[in-house]
């Protein structure tokens, strides 16, 4: 399975990838994008199976990326990883079609729980 | 309004879970320049700026832990990225603890900040830590 990690922070992309691997998903292929706009191009070119995206990014936010994908009929599985943890943000994410929202700081266990349910 | 204990708890949790580092409680140390600074703004029903400030050595510790780099491999861009992400996470968690509708800005980083420009608002909440023996401050400035 190919997982796209979207975050404008290179450090955070590294941490997310490392933590997902620690959660037991090290056999998957990880690809990256620095914002929503770049993610759209990567999704078109490399057809990942799953997107793990930050919320707050320059150019195109994570929620805008998800809405753009759904408006084009792309049903790719999508989860948010964000420091935004308010109930409004969680509701907005789920309403737009996200499978889950993981709040930073996170643990491998949190990824294991969410990804196991979604990828099953 | 969050108090200094709330800010201390949030900051400790972020650094322990994201970096695998433990902060020790510290106090203001006027002899050390906290020249590496990252800020983020909260706007909406509540307005404030969250700032993290640290010495270059502490910033290096954060960066090596965050990026999984060896100390000699750290570039300035890695430091800016890492401390920007730390303030983003601390700011996001502070935002989550505040009632009402608020938004978080993108982080802003300075690797050569002038401490003489420090905000002196009486409402600011500031906590000091030690990270690998180096001073590190987290400040919430309402306004």
Interface residues (C-beta under 8 A of the other chain):
Chain A: X8 X9 X10 X11 X12 X14 X15 X18 X56 X57 X58 X82 X83 X84 X85 X86 X88 X103 X104 X105 X106 X107
Chain B: X13 X14 X16 X17 X18 X63 X66 X67 X68 X78 X81 X82 X84 X85 X88 X89 X91 X92 X93 X95 X96 X101 X102 X104 X106
